[in-house]
Amino acid sequence: MPTLLLLTAAIVAGTAAALRAPVPATLALSLAVALAALAVPLPAGRGRQGFIVSALAALAAAHAADVRDRTLAPPLGIWFAQRPEPASGNAARGASEPLRLRGVLREDASVGDSGAVRLVVVVAAVQPLTPGAGWQPAPGVVRLFVQGEAALAVYDTWTRGRTVDVTASLRWPPVPRNPGGPHPIVARLVRGYVLAGTVKSAALVTVTPGPWWQERAAALRRHVRRSTAAVPGGDDRRVTAAVVTAILIGDRAGLDRATTDRLIAAGTYHVVAISGGNIALVTLAVAALLRRLLRSPRLVSAGALLAVVMYGWTIGGEPSVTRAVTAAVVWLAADVLGLRVAPVRLFALVVIAVVAWDPLMVIAPGAWLSFDATLGIILCVGRLVEWMVPAVGSSPGRWRRRLRVVATLGAATLAAELMLLPVSAWTFSRVSVAGLPLNFIAIPAMAAVQAAGVLVVVCTPLVPALAHAAGAVAHLATILLVDSSRLVDWIPSLAWRVPPPSPIVMAGYYVAVGIVIVTRGRAWWRRAAGLVAAGLLVVMATGPGLLLARPAAGTLRATILDAGQGDAIVVQFPDGHVLVVDAGPAGETFDTGERIVTPALWALGARVVDWVAFTHADLDHIGGVAAVVREFAAREVWEGVPVIADDNRRALYDVAQARRVPWRQLRAGDRLEIGGAELAVLHPPEPDWERPRVRNDDSIVLRVRYGALELLLTGDISEAVERTLSFDDTSRGAIRVLKVAHHGSRTSTSAAFVERFRPWAAIIGVGRNNTFGHPVPDVLDRLAAAGATTLRTDRDGAVKIESDGETVWMRTWRGRTWRAVTRPPP
């Protein structure tokens, strides 16, 4: 058994190393062959075993490196990079001329945040729309958004396996580079597609039926969605339908953000993501039915195996489904063959099979959540149950059997939580103990939802009355499942945010836990390891490493984040206070405040945010602010000119009110001294009329001065406002850094303004291949003529500026650096 676990660990390590480092596949393969050759003449023993294990790890690395290269540079990506692109408005905006694509839908279509229909297409060939151009083979995966209401009327017929012919404009998808963000290579590997694109109308999409087996599976999924959409439940019916659909077929597109966030915080989100529990229920239900029809246990296992494979294939290839189905197949196959496989061996075989089938699973957080929880349950449940119910043995007694069932569920939850804590902290920046009691509710509720949901699907066309009754049961079970997660709202101390732990701390924790579990007869070893594990838990929960990430004493740091086509800026003052200015856009599936700003704040050493300012209420500035207010207990929210009727502003105001965060309006002339730095508000003045809508020219303009450094944050102001800004003579000779207004739009950064401010550096927050053509060439030319070093977040990633009052250092997340010292005034 230790040998198999060692082999599993080596294969996973080799795979992970190849995915994160530019290891050539041929080099890894050569190493595997060399190690295998060295093992051949050695006698049996640990030495030979070590060479064999190392050879298999190198072979896994070679396989992973090959998958990595094919994922990062498929033929479609290579063709797109090398294509001759005619000059056009599209090219200036980073998009291609319309191209015709032919391929197969990888998954069912769904509706995105913007209301457009999302398609993921496995492309086989591409055809430029130029005279005489023919089809060219170019395999690769693209994600498309189809615009228009016509797409919403037919998107449920665009299902997995169907052939699609579509005309689209393609572009390279952005890869944000920020402190605390994933490595760019990892980000590109996990997203699952090489190009993104838009389709102007459903009229440009032609879909034809796929093979009959794909059509039957699609029809079943469609029937599930339509049946669950009709469940009773009043105003909560949409949530019930979304939860039932997620549990039955793994389609979580209907889950709203609030429900998802609450389940994650409560530690019960796993019940709505098809995984081991759901597959186990399907397996047990099918086996129980087959036992009434068949006498042979092997035939029962074979039938259950076939049913599980068909179920997994029908609902789709989600990673959690693949892992759970693989585990069930290995276990049932062993039963068919008459083998009895120890759970730990079964776990190791499943991990090896999953990693061999899809090496990218190694860098998927969901995989580690599944694997860690499963391993914890396998290794710890038996001991925990005996510890929790020491008197339970072979003696009869109904109450003792019930107590053992409860103890087993509690032990499984505790074991899974202990193993998941580091990965949860790393993935979600959250530690929660709410899952311990809530899983006693969530797991039975999930089983009830699954059983009632199956009845709804089966009975809707046959016995509508029974389907309605089953739907009512599903609704009640969903309410129990979702509302139980409100425990973290009532007792917030059950879940709290933490910085992602370092890999060293995580590895140390798992080593210590492993010693506690595996060691026999050495009590002092186990006690010492237990103390180490407990100490590392405290480290993960408190995050003392944040102290090392903060600016040095007496240093001001400003970080302009790569927030796509939006603004997000973090200012850390010399005395430790933190100001966040804007936090990028937010939607149902991606919140810049949560996914970019929050990790960046942790990485920059911020534990608390003192002030959050949104320059104005456009979504690309205010969207992510609510997440920052929630996650960092912001002490004050700042705004400029209020637009009371704006939905974005109202939503943020409600969040601030719910958390009793003070709300302040800034006006030109406001000043604040912070740790030797001066923060001044240059705009807006007091409004003389009520705004019915958000205006760019009402943006807050902030100036930060600290010794030699003068930083100007301009929001989205236009040339008209730039003319009203004044810069006194005391700042002449300062090292000036400009955050360019409105993403480099032609309406801002006028020649007169640039001439007056004379920036040493200008930073443009802009999305890669944005559809607006930002930044415009005129703005870039003006800045270059003024001698400014111009940086763009779409090309340079986040930009960090630091100053001790005399010297200014500037560094991009791509590694470019600059240094400037105070220049005397002329």
C-alpha positions in Angstrom: 0.0 0.0 0.0 2.7 2.6 0.8 4.3 1.9 -2.6 1.1 2.6 -4.4 0.6 5.9 -2.5 4.2 6.8 -3.2 3.6 6.1 -6.9 0.5 8.2 -6.9 2.2 11.1 -5.2 5.1 10.9 -7.7 2.8 10.9 -10.7 0.9 13.9 -9.4 4.1 15.8 -8.6 5.5 15.1 -12.0 2.3 16.2 -13.7 2.1 19.4 -11.6 5.8 20.3 -12.3 5.3 19.9 -16.1 2.2 22.1 -16.1 3.7 24.9 -14.1 7.2 24.9 -15.6 8.3 25.0 -19.3 9.6 21.5 -19.2 9.9 20.1 -22.8 7.9 16.9 -23.3 10.9 15.3 -25.2 13.2 16.1 -22.2 10.9 14.5 -19.7 10.4 11.5 -21.9 14.1 11.0 -22.4 14.5 11.2 -18.6 11.8 8.6 -18.1 13.6 6.2 -20.6 16.9 6.8 -18.9 15.6 6.1 -15.4 13.8 2.9 -16.6 17.0 1.7 -18.2 19.0 2.3 -15.0 16.4 0.3 -13.1 16.6 -2.8 -15.3 20.0 -4.2 -14.1 19.3 -3.4 -10.4 18.2 -6.2 -8.1 14.8 -6.1 -6.6 14.6 -3.8 -3.7 14.1 -0.2 -2.7 16.8 1.1 -5.0 15.1 -0.4 -8.1 11.7 0.6 -6.9 12.9 4.2 -6.5 14.1 4.3 -10.1 10.9 2.8 -11.4 8.8 5.3 -9.5 10.9 8.2 -10.7 10.7 6.9 -14.3 6.9 6.8 -14.0 6.9 10.3 -12.6 9.0 11.5 -15.5 6.7 9.7 -17.9 3.7 11.5 -16.3 5.6 14.8 -16.7 6.1 14.1 -20.4 2.5 13.3 -20.9 1.5 16.5 -19.0 3.9 18.6 -21.0 2.5 17.4 -24.3 -1.1 18.2 -23.1 0.1 21.6 -21.9 1.7 22.5 -25.2 -1.4 21.3 -27.2 -3.7 23.3 -24.9 -1.7 26.5 -25.0 -0.9 26.4 -28.8 -3.5 24.4 -30.7 -3.6 24.6 -34.5 -6.4 27.2 -34.3 -4.3 29.5 -32.0 -1.3 29.1 -34.3 -3.4 29.9 -37.4 -5.0 32.9 -35.7 -1.6 34.3 -34.7 -0.2 33.9 -38.2 -3.2 35.0 -40.2 -2.8 38.0 -42.5 -5.2 40.6 -41.0 -6.5 43.4 -43.2 -6.5 46.9 -41.6 -10.0 47.6 -40.3 -12.0 49.0 -37.4 -12.2 45.5 -36.0 -8.4 45.0 -36.2 -7.9 48.3 -34.4 -10.1 47.0 -31.6 -8.2 43.8 -31.3 -10.8 41.6 -33.0 -10.5 39.7 -36.2 -12.4 40.3 -39.4 -15.5 38.0 -39.3 -14.5 34.4 -39.8 -16.5 31.3 -40.5 -16.1 28.5 -38.1 -17.2 24.9 -38.3 -17.2 22.5 -35.4 -19.1 20.8 -32.6 -20.7 22.2 -29.5 -18.8 21.0 -26.5 -21.6 21.8 -24.0 -25.1 23.0 -24.0 -25.6 26.7 -24.7 -26.3 29.0 -21.7 -27.1 32.6 -21.0 -24.2 34.8 -19.9 -24.2 37.9 -17.6 -24.8 40.3 -20.4 -27.8 38.4 -21.7 -25.9 37.0 -24.7 -25.9 33.3 -25.3 -22.7 31.5 -24.5 -21.4 28.8 -26.8 -18.3 26.6 -26.4 -17.3 25.2 -29.8 -14.7 22.5 -30.6 -13.6 24.0 -34.0 -12.5 21.7 -36.8 -12.0 24.2 -39.6 -12.0 27.9 -40.3 -12.7 30.0 -43.4 -11.8 33.7 -43.8 -14.6 35.7 -45.5 -12.4 36.8 -48.4 -12.8 36.0 -52.0 -11.3 32.7 -53.0 -10.6 31.6 -49.4 -11.4 28.0 -48.6 -11.8 25.9 -45.5 -8.6 25.3 -43.5 -8.3 22.7 -40.8 -7.5 24.4 -37.5 -8.6 22.4 -34.5 -9.1 24.3 -31.2 -11.7 25.5 -28.7 -13.4 28.9 -28.8 -16.0 30.5 -26.5 -18.5 32.7 -28.4 -21.3 35.1 -27.2 -24.2 35.4 -29.6 -26.0 38.7 -29.4 -29.7 39.5 -29.9 -33.1 38.4 -28.6 -33.4 35.8 -31.4 -30.6 33.7 -29.8 -32.5 33.6 -26.5 -35.5 32.1 -28.2 -33.6 29.1 -29.6 -30.5 28.6 -27.4 -32.0 25.6 -25.7 -31.8 23.7 -29.0 -28.0 24.4 -29.2 -26.9 21.4 -27.3 -23.8 19.4 -26.8 -22.7 17.2 -29.8 -24.5 19.2 -32.4 -22.6 20.5 -35.4 -22.4 24.3 -35.7 -21.5 26.6 -38.6 -21.0 30.2 -37.3 -19.6 33.5 -38.4 -17.8 35.3 -35.6 -15.2 37.9 -34.8 -12.4 36.3 -32.7 -9.9 37.8 -30.3 -7.4 36.7 -27.8 -9.0 36.4 -24.3 -7.4 38.5 -21.6 -5.0 37.0 -19.1 -4.9 39.4 -16.0 -1.5 39.7 -14.3 -2.0 40.9 -10.8 -0.5 40.4 -7.3 -2.2 37.4 -5.8 -3.5 36.2 -9.2 -2.8 32.8 -10.8 0.3 32.3 -13.0 -0.6 33.3 -16.6 0.2 29.8 -17.9 -2.1 28.2 -15.3 -4.8 30.7 -16.0 -4.7 29.9 -19.7 -4.7 26.1 -19.0 -7.7 26.1 -16.7 -10.0 28.4 -18.8 -10.6 25.6 -21.4 -10.5 27.6 -24.6 -7.9 29.4 -26.8 -9.9 32.2 -28.4 -13.0 34.2 -27.5 -15.4 35.9 -29.9 -18.7 37.5 -30.6 -21.5 36.7 -33.0 -23.7 39.6 -34.0 -26.9 37.6 -34.5 -28.4 34.1 -34.2 -28.9 34.4 -38.0 -25.2 33.8 -38.3 -25.4 30.5 -36.4 -26.5 27.3 -38.2 -26.9 24.2 -35.9 -27.6 20.7 -37.2 -28.4 17.6 -35.2 -25.6 15.4 -34.0 -25.5 11.6 -33.6 -28.6 10.0 -32.2 -27.0 9.2 -28.9 -26.1 12.8 -28.4 -29.6 13.9 -29.4 -31.2 11.5 -26.9 -28.9 12.8 -24.1 -29.7 16.4 -25.0 -33.4 15.7 -25.1 -33.2 14.2 -21.6 -31.3 17.3 -20.2 -33.8 19.6 -21.9 -36.6 17.7 -20.3 -35.0 17.9 -16.9 -34.7 21.7 -17.2 -38.2 22.2 -18.4 -39.7 19.9 -15.8 -37.8 21.5 -12.9 -38.7 24.9 -14.1 -42.4 24.0 -13.4 -41.9 23.0 -9.8 -44.1 24.9 -7.3 -42.6 27.4 -4.9 -44.0 30.9 -5.6 -41.3 33.6 -5.6 -38.6 31.0 -4.6 -39.4 28.7 -7.6 -36.5 29.9 -9.6 -34.0 29.0 -6.8 -35.7 25.6 -6.4 -35.5 24.9 -10.1 -31.8 26.0 -10.2 -30.9 23.8 -7.2 -32.8 20.7 -8.5 -31.3 21.1 -12.0 -27.8 21.4 -10.5 -28.2 18.3 -8.4 -29.7 16.2 -11.1 -27.6 17.1 -14.2 -24.8 19.4 -12.9 -26.1 22.5 -14.7 -25.5 25.3 -12.2 -26.1 28.2 -14.7 -29.4 29.1 -13.0 -27.9 29.5 -9.5 -27.8 33.1 -8.5 -24.7 34.6 -7.0 -26.1 35.3 -3.6 -27.1 31.6 -3.1 -23.8 30.4 -4.4 -21.8 32.7 -2.1 -23.9 31.7 0.9 -23.5 28.0 0.3 -19.7 28.4 -0.2 -19.4 30.4 3.1 -21.4 27.8 4.9 -19.3 24.9 3.5 -22.2 23.2 1.9 -21.7 24.1 -1.8 -20.5 20.6 -2.5 -24.0 19.2 -2.3 -25.1 21.1 -5.4 -22.1 20.2 -7.5 -22.4 16.7 -8.8 -19.7 14.7 -7.1 -19.1 11.5 -5.1 -22.3 11.9 -3.0 -24.6 12.2 -6.0 -22.9 9.4 -7.9 -23.1 7.2 -4.8 -26.8 7.8 -4.5 -27.3 6.9 -8.1 -25.2 3.8 -7.7 -27.0 2.6 -4.6 -30.4 3.2 -6.1 -29.6 1.3 -9.3 -28.0 -1.5 -7.4 -31.0 -1.8 -5.0 -33.3 -2.0 -8.0 -31.2 -4.6 -9.8 -31.0 -6.8 -6.7 -34.7 -7.3 -7.0 -34.3 -8.4 -10.6 -31.0 -10.3 -10.7 -29.5 -12.9 -8.4 -25.9 -12.6 -9.4 -24.1 -9.9 -7.4 -21.6 -9.5 -10.3 -24.4 -8.8 -12.7 -25.8 -6.3 -10.3 -22.4 -4.5 -10.2 -22.1 -4.7 -14.0 -25.5 -3.2 -14.4 -24.8 -0.4 -11.9 -21.5 0.2 -13.7 -23.2 0.6 -17.0 -25.9 2.9 -15.4 -23.3 5.1 -13.8 -21.3 5.5 -17.0 -24.4 6.4 -19.0 -25.5 8.9 -16.3 -22.1 10.5 -16.2 -21.9 10.7 -20.0 -25.4 12.1 -20.3 -25.0 15.0 -17.8 -21.6 16.0 -19.3 -17.9 16.1 -18.6 -17.7 18.4 -15.6 -14.4 17.6 -13.7 -16.3 16.7 -10.5 -18.5 14.3 -12.5 -15.4 12.7 -14.2 -13.7 12.1 -10.8 -16.8 10.6 -9.2 -17.7 8.4 -12.1 -14.1 7.2 -12.4 -14.2 6.2 -8.7 -17.5 4.4 -9.1 -16.3 2.6 -12.3 -13.1 1.4 -10.6 -14.9 0.1 -7.5 -17.7 -1.6 -9.5 -15.3 -3.1 -12.0 -13.3 -4.6 -9.2 -16.6 -6.1 -7.8 -17.5 -7.5 -11.2 -14.1 -9.2 -11.4 -14.5 -10.6 -7.9 -11.7 -8.4 -6.4 -11.7 -6.7 -3.0 -9.8 -3.5 -3.2 -8.8 -1.7 0.0 -10.3 1.9 0.0 -6.8 3.5 0.0 -5.7 1.4 -3.0 -9.0 2.3 -4.7 -8.4 6.0 -4.0 -4.8 5.8 -5.4 -6.0 4.0 -8.6 -8.7 6.6 -9.2 -6.2 9.5 -8.8 -3.8 7.8 -11.2 -6.6 7.1 -13.7 -8.0 10.7 -13.5 -4.6 12.3 -13.9 -3.6 10.1 -16.8 -6.9 10.8 -18.5 -6.7 14.6 -17.9 -3.4 16.0 -16.5 -5.0 19.4 -16.3 -7.0 18.1 -13.4 -3.9 18.5 -11.2 -4.2 22.3 -11.3 -8.0 22.4 -10.9 -8.9 23.5 -7.3 -12.1 21.4 -7.5 -10.0 18.2 -8.0 -8.1 18.9 -4.8 -11.2 19.6 -2.9 -12.6 16.2 -4.0 -9.4 14.2 -3.5 -8.6 15.7 -0.1 -12.2 15.2 1.2 -12.2 11.6 0.0 -8.8 10.8 1.4 -9.7 12.3 4.8 -12.9 10.2 4.9 -11.1 7.0 4.0 -8.3 7.4 6.5 -10.1 9.0 9.4 -13.7 8.0 9.6 -13.3 4.6 11.2 -11.1 6.0 14.0 -13.2 9.0 14.6 -16.4 6.9 14.9 -14.8 4.5 17.4 -13.6 7.6 19.4 -17.0 9.2 19.2 -19.0 6.1 20.1 -16.5 3.9 22.0 -19.1 1.5 23.4 -20.4 0.5 20.0 -19.4 -3.0 19.1 -21.3 -6.0 18.1 -24.0 -5.5 20.7 -27.5 -5.0 19.3 -29.6 -2.0 20.0 -31.6 0.3 17.7 -30.4 3.4 19.4 -26.8 2.4 19.1 -27.2 1.8 15.4 -28.7 5.2 15.0 -26.0 6.7 17.0 -23.4 5.1 14.9 -25.1 6.4 11.7 -25.1 9.9 13.1 -21.5 9.5 14.4 -20.4 8.3 10.9 -21.9 11.3 9.2 -20.3 13.6 11.8 -16.9 11.8 11.5 -17.0 12.0 7.7 -17.8 15.8 7.9 -15.1 16.4 10.4 -12.5 14.4 8.5 -13.3 16.1 5.2 -13.2 19.6 6.8 -9.8 18.9 8.4 -8.4 17.8 5.1 -10.1 20.5 3.1 -9.2 23.5 5.3 -5.9 24.4 3.6 -7.2 23.9 0.1 -10.4 25.9 1.0 -8.3 28.7 2.4 -6.1 28.6 -0.7 -9.0 28.5 -3.2 -11.6 30.6 -1.5 -9.6 32.6 1.0 -12.1 31.5 3.6 -12.1 29.3 6.7 -15.5 28.0 7.8 -16.5 25.7 10.6 -20.2 26.1 9.8 -20.0 23.0 7.6 -19.6 20.7 10.6 -23.2 21.1 11.9 -24.8 22.2 8.6 -23.8 19.0 6.7 -26.2 17.1 9.0 -28.9 19.1 7.3 -27.4 19.7 3.8 -26.6 16.1 2.9 -30.1 14.6 3.8 -31.7 17.6 2.1 -29.6 17.0 -1.0 -30.7 13.4 -1.0 -34.3 14.4 -0.7 -33.9 17.0 -3.5 -32.4 14.4 -5.8 -35.0 11.7 -5.1 -37.9 14.2 -5.5 -36.3 15.7 -8.5 -36.1 12.3 -10.2 -39.9 11.8 -9.5 -40.6 15.3 -11.0 -38.7 14.4 -14.2 -40.3 10.9 -14.6 -43.8 11.9 -13.6 -44.3 15.2 -15.4 -45.3 13.7 -18.8 -47.1 10.7 -17.1 -48.7 11.7 -13.8 -48.7 15.5 -13.5 -50.3 15.4 -10.1 -47.6 13.2 -8.6 -45.0 15.4 -10.3 -46.5 18.4 -8.6 -46.4 16.7 -5.2 -42.8 15.6 -5.8 -42.0 19.2 -6.8 -43.4 20.5 -3.5 -41.2 18.1 -1.6 -38.2 19.2 -3.7 -39.1 22.8 -2.9 -39.2 22.2 0.8 -36.0 20.3 0.8 -34.3 23.1 -1.2 -35.6 25.7 1.3 -34.0 23.6 4.1 -30.8 23.3 2.2 -30.4 26.9 1.2 -31.8 28.6 4.3 -29.7 26.4 6.6 -26.7 28.2 5.1 -28.0 31.5 6.7 -26.4 30.3 9.9 -23.2 32.1 8.8 -25.3 35.3 8.6 -26.6 34.8 12.1 -23.2 33.8 13.5 -20.6 35.4 11.3 -17.8 34.1 13.5 -18.4 30.6 12.0 -16.8 31.7 8.7 -14.0 34.3 8.2 -11.8 35.4 5.4 -8.1 34.5 5.5 -5.2 35.1 3.1 -4.2 32.1 0.9 -1.7 30.0 2.9 1.8 29.4 1.4 2.5 26.1 -0.2 5.1 25.4 2.5 2.5 25.9 5.2 0.0 23.6 3.4 2.6 20.9 2.8 3.7 21.0 6.4 0.1 20.7 7.6 -0.5 17.6 5.5 2.8 16.0 6.5 1.9 16.5 10.1 -1.6 15.1 9.7 -0.2 12.1 7.8 2.2 11.4 10.7 -0.7 11.5 13.1 -2.7 9.1 11.0 0.0 6.6 9.9 2.3 6.4 12.9 1.8 3.4 15.1 3.2 2.8 18.6 5.1 6.2 18.8 2.8 8.4 20.9 5.3 11.2 21.2 5.6 11.4 17.4 1.9 11.7 17.0 1.6 14.3 19.8 4.4 16.4 18.2 2.8 16.1 14.8 -0.6 17.0 16.2 0.9 20.1 17.8 2.6 21.1 14.6 -0.7 20.6 12.6 -2.6 22.7 15.2 0.1 25.4 15.0 -0.1 25.5 11.3 -3.9 25.8 11.5 -3.5 28.9 13.6 -1.0 30.2 11.0 -3.5 29.6 8.2 -6.4 31.2 10.2 -4.4 34.3 11.2 -2.2 35.0 8.2 0.9 36.4 10.0 2.7 36.3 6.6 0.8 39.5 5.7 3.3 41.5 7.7 6.0 40.5 5.2 4.0 41.7 2.2 3.3 45.2 3.5 5.4 48.2 2.3 8.5 49.0 4.3 8.0 51.5 7.1 7.8 55.0 5.8 7.0 53.8 2.2 3.9 54.7 0.2 2.8 52.1 -2.3 0.2 52.5 -5.1 -0.9 49.6 -7.2 -2.9 50.0 -10.4 -4.4 46.6 -10.9 -5.1 44.8 -14.2 -8.9 44.9 -14.0 -9.7 44.5 -17.7 -11.8 47.3 -19.1 -12.2 48.8 -15.7 -10.3 50.6 -12.9 -9.0 49.3 -9.6 -6.3 51.0 -7.5 -4.9 50.2 -4.1 -3.0 52.9 -2.2 -1.1 51.8 1.0 0.0 54.8 3.0 3.2 55.0 5.0 1.4 54.5 8.3 -0.4 51.3 7.1 -3.8 52.8 6.2 -5.3 51.4 3.0 -7.4 53.2 0.4 -9.1 51.3 -2.5 -10.2 53.5 -5.4 -12.7 51.7 -7.7 -12.8 47.9 -8.0 -13.6 47.1 -11.6 -16.8 45.5 -13.1 -18.9 42.7 -11.6 -21.5 40.3 -12.9 -23.1 37.0 -12.0 -20.2 34.9 -12.9 -17.2 37.2 -12.4 -16.7 39.9 -9.8 -13.5 41.8 -10.2 -13.7 42.9 -6.5 -13.7 39.3 -5.4 -11.6 37.6 -8.1 -8.9 40.3 -8.6 -9.0 43.1 -6.0 -9.4 40.8 -2.9 -6.5 38.4 -3.8 -4.4 41.5 -4.6 -5.1 43.1 -1.3 -4.0 39.8 0.5 -0.9 39.6 -1.6 -0.1 43.2 -0.9 -0.3 42.6 2.9 -3.6 44.4 3.6 -5.8 42.9 6.3 -8.2 45.8 6.6 -9.3 48.4 4.1 -9.9 51.8 5.7 -11.5 53.6 2.9 -13.2 52.5 -0.4 -13.9 55.3 -3.0 -15.8 54.8 -6.2 -15.0 57.6 -8.6 -18.5 57.3 -10.1 -21.2 54.7 -10.4 -20.5 53.2 -13.8 -20.3 49.5 -13.5 -16.6 49.2 -14.6 -15.7 51.3 -11.5 -18.3 50.5 -8.9 -19.1 46.9 -9.7 -16.5 45.2 -7.5 -16.6 47.7 -4.6 -19.3 45.7 -2.7 -17.1 42.7 -2.5 -14.3 44.7 -1.0 -16.7 46.2 1.5 -17.9 42.8 2.5 -14.6 40.9 2.6 -12.4 43.5 4.3 -14.8 45.2 6.7 -14.2 48.6 5.1 -14.4 51.4 7.6 -15.8 54.1 5.2 -17.2 54.4 1.7 -16.6 57.5 -0.3 -18.5 58.8 -3.3 -18.6 62.0 -5.3 -21.9 63.3 -6.8 -24.7 61.0 -5.8 -27.0 59.5 -8.3 -29.8 58.3 -6.1 -31.7 56.4 -8.8 -28.7 54.4 -10.1 -29.1 50.7 -9.5 -25.3 50.1 -9.1 -25.0 52.8 -6.5 -28.2 51.6 -4.6 -26.9 48.0 -4.4 -23.6 49.2 -2.9 -25.4 51.5 -0.5 -27.5 48.6 0.7 -24.4 46.5 1.4 -22.8 49.4 3.3 -26.0 50.0 5.3 -26.3 46.3 6.2 -22.8 46.3 7.6 -23.1 49.8 9.2 -20.3 51.2 7.1 -20.3 55.0 7.1 -21.0 56.7 3.8 -19.3 60.0 3.0 -19.5 62.4 0.0 -16.3 64.0 -1.1 -16.0 67.5 -2.6 -13.2 69.5 -4.2 -11.0 71.0 -1.4 -11.3 68.1 1.0 -7.9 67.1 2.4 -6.6 64.4 4.6 -3.1 63.9 6.1 -2.2 60.2 6.3 1.1 59.1 7.7 3.0 62.1 6.2 1.2 61.9 2.9 -1.5 64.3 1.7 -4.7 63.1 0.0 -6.5 65.9 -1.7 -9.8 65.9 -3.6 -9.6 68.1 -6.7 -13.1 67.3 -8.1 -16.1 67.3 -8.1 -17.4 70.6 -6.7 -20.7 70.8 -4.9 -23.4 69.9 -7.4 -26.1 72.6 -8.1 -28.7 70.2 -9.6 -29.7 66.6 -8.9 -28.2 64.0 -11.3 -30.7 61.7 -13.0 -27.9 59.5 -14.4 -24.2 58.8 -13.9 -21.9 61.3 -15.6 -18.2 60.7 -16.3 -17.5 64.4 -15.5 -18.7 63.9 -12.0 -15.8 61.5 -11.3 -13.8 62.0 -8.1 -10.3 63.2 -8.9 -7.7 62.4 -6.1 -4.2 63.7 -5.8 -1.8 61.8 -3.5 1.5 63.6 -2.5 4.3 62.0 -0.6 7.6 63.8 -0.7 8.8 63.5 -4.3 5.9 61.5 -5.5 2.7 63.1 -6.9 0.0 60.7 -8.0 -3.1 61.8 -9.9 -6.2 59.6 -10.1 -8.6 60.9 -12.6 -11.6 58.5 -13.0 -13.3 59.1 -16.3 -13.2 62.9 -16.5 -13.2 64.6 -19.9 -11.2 67.5 -21.3 -13.7 69.9 -19.9 -13.0 68.9 -16.3 -9.2 68.6 -17.0 -9.2 72.4 -17.7 -10.6 73.1 -14.2 -7.9 71.2 -12.3 -5.1 73.3 -10.8 -1.6 72.3 -9.9 0.3 74.8 -7.7 3.9 75.6 -8.0 4.9 73.8 -4.9 4.6 70.5 -6.8 6.9 71.6 -9.7 9.9 69.3 -9.8 7.9 66.4 -8.3 7.9 63.0 -9.9 4.4 62.9 -11.3 2.5 59.8 -12.1 -0.8 60.0 -14.0 -3.6 57.4 -14.0 -4.9 58.2 -17.4 -8.7 59.1 -17.5 -11.3 56.9 -19.1 -9.0 54.1 -20.3 -7.2 56.4 -22.8 -10.4 57.6 -24.5 -10.2 60.4 -27.1 -12.4 62.6 -24.8 -9.7 62.8 -22.1 -6.0 63.5 -21.6 -5.9 66.6 -23.8 -2.7 68.1 -25.1 -3.1 71.1 -22.8 -3.6 68.9 -19.8 -0.6 66.8 -20.5 1.5 69.9 -21.0 0.4 71.3 -17.7 0.8 68.2 -15.6 4.0 66.9 -17.4 3.8 63.3 -16.1 7.0 61.2 -15.6 4.8 58.1 -16.0 1.3 57.5 -17.3 -0.7 54.4 -16.6 -3.7 53.3 -18.6 -6.1 50.8 -17.1 -7.6 49.1 -20.2 -8.9 45.7 -21.2 -7.0 43.6 -23.8 -8.7 43.7 -27.2 -11.5 45.8 -25.9 -14.2 46.7 -28.3 -13.8 50.5 -27.8 -10.4 50.8 -29.4 -8.9 52.1 -26.1 -6.4 53.6 -25.8 -6.7 55.8 -28.9 -3.5 56.6 -30.8 -3.9 60.4 -30.2 -3.6 59.9 -26.4 -0.5 57.7 -26.7 1.1 60.3 -29.0 0.5 63.2 -26.6 2.0 61.3 -23.7 5.0 60.2 -25.8 5.5 63.8 -26.9 5.6 64.9 -23.2 8.3 62.4 -22.5 6.1 60.2 -20.2 6.7 56.5 -19.8 3.4 55.1 -20.8 2.3 51.7 -19.3 -0.9 49.8 -20.2 -2.4 47.1 -17.9 -3.5 45.1 -20.9 0.2 44.7 -21.9 2.1 45.2 -18.7 -0.2 43.8 -16.1 -0.6 45.5 -12.8 1.8 48.4 -12.0 3.2 49.0 -8.6 4.6 52.4 -7.6 6.6 52.9 -4.3 8.3 55.9 -2.8 10.1 56.7 0.4 9.6 60.4 -0.3 12.8 60.9 -2.2 13.0 58.1 -4.7 10.2 56.5 -6.8 10.3 52.9 -8.0 7.9 51.6 -10.6 7.5 47.9 -11.5 5.1 46.1 -13.8 3.9 42.5 -13.2 5.7 41.5 -16.4 9.0 42.4 -14.7 9.8 45.8 -16.2 11.3 48.3 -13.6 12.0 52.1 -13.4 13.6 54.3 -10.8 13.5 58.1 -10.5 14.8 60.6 -7.9 13.6 64.0 -7.1 14.3 66.4 -9.9 14.9 70.1 -8.8 12.4 72.6 -10.1 13.7 74.6 -13.1 
